[in-house]
Amino acid sequence: MDDMVPADGWVDVHAHFTPPITEHERTARWEAMRAQCFLAPRPHHWSPRSALDHMDRTGIAMQMLSNIPSTLAELRDSNDYGAQVVAEHPSRFGLLAALPTDDPEAALAEIERAGSDLHADGYAVSAAYNGVYLGDERLEPVWAELDRRRAVVFAHPNAYAPAVLGHPVPLVEVAFETARSVVNMLYAGVFRRYPHLTLVLAHAGGALPALSGRLRLLGAEPWVPNPHGITRDEIRRHLGRLYLDTAASGADSHLAPALTMVPRDHLVYGADCGVPCSTDATMAANIEALRHSGVLTGDEADRLGRRALDLFPAARRRRGH
């Protein structure tokens, strides 16, 4: 960290938070994670102060906070707490309010509450929330309302699912869950019907960019179920509308496929801060990878580091820009 070039005013779209819990609850969560092969050496603790300290050390100007608990009551309480943190530090944090996408009526109510009462900057959804993927037909009214609001929606995979082949899901499986959910949305016609929706994918879209060429080549072939008749050109255009964050994905091996799928100005900085799978060392290494990328050119790393302010105008105003 001592030799790291600071981020210098970057905005992190991928920053997790945890509402206050007891030491006993932290220990229980830690033990549950270790049972799923996530061998964190100690219980994780998040606080606004620890987040601000990290931001000050690394030059991060602002974090867009998200947290997606698995029950409606916890989700609403979490959104309330996130809004409180933003109210106390309006120039340093923004809120991406979580939506319970297994219950469309509850999700619509939370969209309204988060927008009018909590003054959220955007929304956060899980790629598969309690087993419901984002292309599920029951979510049609949710996407319609988000499109009407021209909302920015951050999509994150479920990092707390059971281990696969002895490895914790944040290592590999999250990348495939993101790809599955977006492909599900693509063939459900969500992107066709809702052109004003801005979707930001965690971890540079996971496995999706590497598979995007295969989708463009084969995705409209007659042997592929395609009830809405999505064309090859639509596959290209709809995937190209997505935004991708750089959380744990700053290496050129991530950036190169990402830039075959989306325009260069659709990359935004993300750190995956606030969870035990990210450490000061790994987040610093990711920033260094972006700064020394052979794929990015000129001052492109700095531009992507600040691009979130273009997506979240209220946060930009709070920053005084």
C-alpha positions as CSV (number, residue, x, y, z in Angstrom):
1,M,0.0,0.0,0.0
2,D,2.8,2.4,0.8
3,D,4.1,2.6,-2.8
4,M,0.6,2.7,-4.3
5,V,-0.5,5.6,-6.5
6,P,-3.7,6.7,-4.9
7,A,-7.0,6.5,-6.8
8,D,-7.2,10.3,-6.7
9,G,-10.9,11.1,-6.5
10,W,-12.3,7.9,-7.9
11,V,-15.9,6.8,-7.2
12,D,-16.5,3.2,-6.2
13,V,-19.8,1.8,-7.5
14,H,-19.3,-1.6,-5.8
15,A,-19.0,-1.0,-2.1
16,H,-20.8,-3.2,0.4
17,F,-22.0,-2.3,3.9
18,T,-23.3,-4.1,6.9
19,P,-25.9,-2.7,9.3
20,P,-24.8,-2.9,13.0
21,I,-24.8,-6.4,14.4
22,T,-23.6,-7.9,17.7
23,E,-20.3,-9.7,18.1
24,H,-22.2,-12.9,18.5
25,E,-24.0,-12.4,15.2
26,R,-20.6,-11.6,13.5
27,T,-19.1,-14.8,14.8
28,A,-22.2,-16.8,13.7
29,R,-21.9,-15.4,10.2
30,W,-18.1,-16.1,10.1
31,E,-18.7,-19.7,11.2
32,A,-21.4,-20.1,8.5
33,M,-19.0,-18.8,5.8
34,R,-16.3,-21.2,6.9
35,A,-18.8,-24.1,6.7
36,Q,-19.2,-23.0,3.0
37,C,-15.4,-23.3,2.5
38,F,-14.9,-19.5,2.8
39,L,-11.9,-19.7,5.2
40,A,-11.9,-16.1,6.4
41,P,-9.4,-15.9,9.3
42,R,-11.6,-13.8,11.5
43,P,-15.1,-12.4,11.7
44,H,-15.7,-9.4,9.4
45,H,-16.7,-6.0,10.8
46,W,-17.9,-3.0,8.7
47,S,-18.5,0.5,10.0
48,P,-18.7,3.9,8.3
49,R,-15.5,4.9,10.0
50,S,-13.6,1.9,8.7
51,A,-14.9,2.6,5.2
52,L,-13.9,6.3,5.4
53,D,-10.5,5.4,6.7
54,H,-10.0,3.0,3.7
55,M,-11.2,5.7,1.3
56,D,-8.9,8.3,2.7
57,R,-5.9,6.0,2.5
58,T,-6.6,5.0,-1.1
59,G,-7.9,8.3,-2.6
60,I,-11.5,7.1,-3.1
61,A,-13.8,10.1,-3.0
62,M,-17.1,8.3,-2.7
63,Q,-18.6,4.9,-2.4
64,M,-22.0,3.8,-3.7
65,L,-23.1,1.5,-0.9
66,S,-25.1,-1.7,-1.5
67,N,-26.3,-4.6,0.7
68,I,-28.9,-7.2,-0.3
69,P,-30.2,-9.3,2.6
70,S,-32.2,-12.3,1.9
71,T,-35.4,-11.4,3.8
72,L,-37.7,-8.5,3.2
73,A,-37.6,-7.2,6.8
74,E,-33.8,-7.3,6.8
75,L,-33.6,-5.7,3.4
76,R,-35.8,-2.8,4.4
77,D,-33.9,-2.2,7.6
78,S,-30.6,-2.3,5.7
79,N,-31.9,0.3,3.2
80,D,-32.9,2.5,6.1
81,Y,-29.5,2.2,7.7
82,G,-27.7,2.8,4.3
83,A,-29.8,6.0,3.9
84,Q,-28.8,7.1,7.4
85,V,-25.1,6.6,6.6
86,V,-25.5,8.7,3.4
87,A,-27.4,11.4,5.4
88,E,-24.5,11.6,7.8
89,H,-21.8,11.7,5.1
90,P,-23.5,13.0,2.0
91,S,-20.4,13.8,0.0
92,R,-18.7,10.5,0.7
93,F,-21.4,7.9,0.3
94,G,-24.4,7.1,-2.0
95,L,-27.0,4.5,-1.6
96,L,-28.1,1.8,-4.1
97,A,-31.2,0.6,-2.4
98,A,-31.7,-3.2,-2.4
99,L,-34.9,-4.6,-4.1
100,P,-36.5,-7.9,-3.1
101,T,-36.8,-9.3,-6.6
102,D,-38.5,-12.5,-5.4
103,D,-41.6,-10.5,-4.6
104,P,-42.6,-8.0,-7.4
105,E,-45.2,-6.1,-5.3
106,A,-42.7,-5.7,-2.4
107,A,-40.0,-4.6,-4.9
108,L,-42.3,-2.0,-6.4
109,A,-43.1,-0.7,-2.9
110,E,-39.4,-0.5,-2.1
111,I,-38.6,1.3,-5.4
112,E,-41.1,4.0,-4.3
113,R,-40.0,4.1,-0.7
114,A,-36.3,4.3,-1.6
115,G,-36.9,7.0,-4.1
116,S,-39.2,9.2,-2.2
117,D,-38.3,8.6,1.5
118,L,-34.7,7.4,1.4
119,H,-33.5,9.5,-1.5
120,A,-31.5,6.6,-2.9
121,D,-29.1,7.2,-5.8
122,G,-30.0,4.0,-7.6
123,Y,-31.0,0.4,-6.9
124,A,-29.2,-2.9,-6.3
125,V,-30.5,-6.4,-7.2
126,S,-29.2,-9.9,-6.9
127,A,-28.6,-11.9,-10.0
128,A,-30.6,-14.7,-8.4
129,Y,-32.5,-13.5,-5.3
130,N,-33.8,-16.4,-3.3
131,G,-33.6,-18.4,-6.5
132,V,-35.4,-15.9,-8.8
133,Y,-33.4,-14.8,-11.8
134,L,-33.7,-11.3,-13.2
135,G,-35.5,-12.4,-16.4
136,D,-38.4,-14.0,-14.5
137,E,-41.6,-12.9,-16.2
138,R,-43.1,-11.9,-12.8
139,L,-40.6,-9.0,-12.7
140,E,-42.1,-7.3,-15.7
141,P,-43.8,-4.5,-13.7
142,V,-40.5,-4.0,-11.7
143,W,-38.5,-3.4,-14.9
144,A,-41.2,-1.2,-16.3
145,E,-41.1,1.1,-13.3
146,L,-37.3,1.2,-13.2
147,D,-37.3,2.0,-16.9
148,R,-39.9,4.8,-16.3
149,R,-37.6,6.3,-13.7
150,R,-34.6,5.9,-16.0
151,A,-33.0,4.1,-13.0
152,V,-29.4,2.9,-12.6
153,V,-29.5,-0.6,-11.3
154,F,-26.5,-2.5,-9.9
155,A,-26.6,-6.2,-10.3
156,H,-24.5,-8.5,-8.0
157,P,-24.4,-12.3,-7.9
158,N,-25.2,-14.2,-4.7
159,A,-21.9,-14.6,-2.9
160,Y,-23.4,-16.6,0.0
161,A,-24.6,-19.6,-1.9
162,P,-23.2,-23.1,-1.0
163,A,-19.7,-24.0,-2.0
164,V,-19.2,-25.8,-5.3
165,L,-16.6,-28.6,-5.6
166,G,-15.0,-27.5,-2.3
167,H,-14.5,-23.9,-3.3
168,P,-16.4,-20.8,-2.0
169,V,-18.7,-19.3,-4.6
170,P,-17.0,-15.8,-4.7
171,L,-13.9,-17.5,-6.3
172,V,-15.5,-18.6,-9.6
173,E,-19.2,-19.4,-9.4
174,V,-20.3,-15.7,-9.1
175,A,-19.0,-15.1,-12.6
176,F,-21.3,-17.7,-14.1
177,E,-24.4,-16.6,-12.1
178,T,-24.1,-13.1,-13.5
179,A,-23.8,-14.5,-17.0
180,R,-26.8,-16.8,-16.6
181,S,-29.0,-14.0,-15.2
182,V,-28.2,-11.5,-17.9
183,V,-28.7,-14.1,-20.7
184,N,-32.0,-14.8,-19.0
185,M,-32.9,-11.1,-19.3
186,L,-31.7,-11.0,-22.9
187,Y,-34.0,-13.8,-24.1
188,A,-36.9,-12.6,-21.9
189,G,-36.8,-9.3,-24.0
190,V,-36.1,-7.1,-21.0
191,F,-33.5,-5.0,-22.8
192,R,-35.7,-4.6,-25.9
193,R,-38.7,-3.4,-23.9
194,Y,-36.9,-1.1,-21.5
195,P,-34.3,0.9,-23.3
196,H,-34.1,3.6,-20.6
197,L,-32.8,1.1,-18.0
198,T,-29.1,1.3,-17.1
199,L,-27.7,-1.9,-15.7
200,V,-24.3,-2.1,-14.1
201,L,-22.8,-5.5,-13.7
202,A,-20.4,-6.5,-10.9
203,H,-17.0,-8.0,-11.6
204,A,-16.8,-6.8,-15.2
205,G,-19.8,-8.9,-16.0
206,G,-18.3,-12.1,-14.7
207,A,-18.1,-14.7,-17.5
208,L,-20.5,-12.8,-19.8
209,P,-17.9,-10.8,-21.9
210,A,-16.0,-14.0,-22.6
211,L,-19.2,-15.6,-23.8
212,S,-20.6,-12.6,-25.7
213,G,-19.0,-13.6,-29.0
214,R,-20.5,-17.1,-28.7
215,L,-23.9,-15.5,-28.0
216,R,-23.6,-13.2,-31.0
217,L,-22.6,-16.1,-33.2
218,L,-25.1,-18.8,-32.1
219,G,-27.7,-17.0,-30.0
220,A,-30.2,-16.4,-32.8
221,E,-29.8,-19.8,-34.5
222,P,-33.0,-21.7,-35.0
223,W,-32.1,-24.5,-32.5
224,V,-32.0,-21.9,-29.6
225,P,-35.3,-21.3,-27.8
226,N,-36.0,-17.6,-28.6
227,P,-39.7,-16.8,-27.9
228,H,-39.3,-13.1,-28.5
229,G,-37.3,-13.5,-31.7
230,I,-34.2,-11.6,-30.4
231,T,-32.0,-11.0,-33.4
232,R,-28.2,-11.3,-33.7
233,D,-28.0,-7.6,-34.0
234,E,-30.1,-7.1,-30.8
235,I,-27.8,-9.4,-28.9
236,R,-24.9,-7.2,-29.9
237,R,-26.7,-4.0,-29.1
238,H,-28.3,-5.1,-25.9
239,L,-25.1,-6.5,-24.4
240,G,-23.3,-3.3,-25.5
241,R,-25.7,-1.2,-23.4
242,L,-24.4,-2.7,-20.2
243,Y,-22.0,-1.1,-17.8
244,L,-19.3,-3.2,-16.2
245,D,-17.5,-2.4,-12.9
246,T,-13.8,-3.4,-12.3
247,A,-14.2,-5.1,-8.9
248,A,-11.5,-7.8,-8.7
249,S,-11.4,-7.4,-12.5
250,G,-8.7,-4.8,-13.3
251,A,-6.3,-7.2,-15.0
252,D,-6.1,-7.0,-18.8
253,S,-7.4,-10.6,-18.9
254,H,-10.7,-9.1,-17.7
255,L,-10.6,-5.8,-19.5
256,A,-9.8,-7.2,-22.9
257,P,-13.0,-9.3,-23.3
258,A,-15.0,-6.6,-21.5
259,L,-14.1,-4.2,-24.3
260,T,-15.2,-6.6,-27.0
261,M,-18.7,-6.4,-25.5
262,V,-19.2,-2.8,-24.3
263,P,-17.9,0.6,-25.3
264,R,-14.8,2.0,-23.5
265,D,-17.0,4.6,-21.7
266,H,-19.1,1.8,-20.2
267,L,-16.4,0.7,-17.7
268,V,-16.8,2.1,-14.2
269,Y,-14.6,1.7,-11.1
270,G,-15.6,-0.9,-8.5
271,A,-13.6,-2.3,-5.6
272,D,-15.8,-4.8,-3.9
273,C,-14.9,-3.1,-0.7
274,G,-16.6,-3.9,2.6
275,V,-16.6,-7.7,2.4
276,P,-14.0,-10.3,3.6
277,C,-13.1,-11.5,0.1
278,S,-11.5,-8.1,-0.5
279,T,-8.4,-6.8,1.4
280,D,-6.4,-3.6,1.3
281,A,-3.8,-5.6,-0.6
282,T,-6.1,-7.0,-3.3
283,M,-7.9,-3.7,-3.8
284,A,-4.6,-1.9,-4.1
285,A,-3.4,-4.5,-6.6
286,N,-6.5,-4.0,-8.6
287,I,-6.0,-0.2,-8.8
288,E,-2.4,-0.8,-9.8
289,A,-3.5,-3.2,-12.6
290,L,-5.9,-0.5,-13.9
291,R,-3.2,2.1,-13.8
292,H,-0.6,-0.1,-15.6
293,S,-3.1,-1.7,-18.0
294,G,-2.0,-2.5,-21.6
295,V,-5.7,-2.4,-22.6
296,L,-6.6,1.0,-21.2
297,T,-4.9,4.0,-22.9
298,G,-3.7,7.4,-21.7
299,D,-5.6,8.7,-18.7
300,E,-8.4,6.1,-19.2
301,A,-8.0,4.6,-15.8
302,D,-8.7,7.9,-14.1
303,R,-11.6,8.6,-16.4
304,L,-13.3,5.3,-15.6
305,G,-12.5,5.9,-11.9
306,R,-14.7,9.0,-12.0
307,R,-17.3,7.9,-14.5
308,A,-19.9,6.9,-11.8
309,L,-20.6,10.6,-11.2
310,D,-22.1,10.6,-14.7
311,L,-24.4,7.8,-13.8
312,F,-25.5,9.3,-10.4
313,P,-26.2,13.0,-10.8
314,A,-27.5,13.5,-7.3
315,A,-24.2,12.1,-5.9
316,R,-22.3,14.3,-8.3
317,R,-24.1,17.3,-6.8
318,R,-23.3,16.2,-3.3
319,R,-19.7,16.1,-4.3
320,G,-19.9,19.7,-5.5
321,H,-19.4,18.9,-9.2
